[in-house]
Amino acid sequence: MPKRFPPVHALVAFEAAAHSGSFAVAANQLCITPSALSHRIRLLEEFVGDRLFIRDGRAPALTPFGRSYLDVVCTALQTLTDFPMPGRASPAQPRIKLTVPPTFARYLLLPKLAGFTAAHPDIVVDVFLSVPLYDLSLSESDLEVRFGAGRYPDLETVKLMEEPAFPVASPAYLERIGGIASPRDLSKATLLRSALEPWKSWFEVAGLDWQEPATGLRVDDLGLLLEAVRLGQGVGLTRQHFAQEMIDRGEVVELFDIRLASPPHAYYMVYEQGAKRRPEVQLFIDWLLAAYSAT
């Protein structure tokens, strides 16, 4: 009896949907309609005899079998992609797709990235931006740096760095509100808010039995939050790597010698288990860990 092989177009649809976390996004990537993509995935499920996705009205999630089968599919497709073709003058250049939060990219990645590209000039690095706490699927990236609590089910998660959080303000703002001498003086200040840097944990370290501020400007980007502080719009929580240049220039000042040693959020490197099979991705993972291990 001849062997039955899974349809390649269905395998490609499955891989795209699994990595994007969205049938609509995967369909757009493959230039087909969402219904055509769903049809291909159903065709593959009929072939394997089991469900690949849990469809409950939210974003489709892989079943346990789907996660196992995805590793096999990714390996098979990568093998086909990497096979040397007679008409191809040279093998495809190794490429890494990296997704990072904007502030991490600006203050922490770009100053160090030249070291990696100089050591590995044959590897292309594509950098994409994501919004922390919102972009929770790996999409088509090989790996991501995420700023959050570090709880990402079914993904390999490694903490890159954690810094103490502390409040800062601009000298002009402090002069305008009559100065701040103690943490309790923050009651007369506008506290800039962010889901990325909640105040409640710092209040506890400072001995303040205060609730999380419910009013005032909210900015869910740490770089923009710090810029709002520099422009004199209030007091915000920040971290050393972001604020040091502004502190050195006198544009913002650290208010107290009170720091939250272990904030609720830190930077994590996140990737799917199969990503490390590609040598260039493993190289970049090792470089990231070495670059930030002493940070």
Secondary structure, 3 states (H helix, E strand, C coil): CCCCCCCHHHHHHHHHHHHHCCHHHHHHHHCCCHHHHHHHHHHHHHHHCCCCEECCCCCCEECHHHHHHHHHHHHHHHHHHHCCCCCCCCCCCCEEEEEECHHHHHHHHHHHHHHHHHHCCCCEEEEEECCCCCCCCCCCCCEEEEEECCCCCCCEEEEEECCCEEEEECHHHHHHCCCCCCHHHHHHCCECECCCCCCHHHHHHCCCCCCCCCCCCECCCHHHHHHHHHCCCCEEEECHHHHHHHHHCCCCEECCCCCECCCCCEEEEEECHHHHHCHHHHHHHHHHHHHHHCC
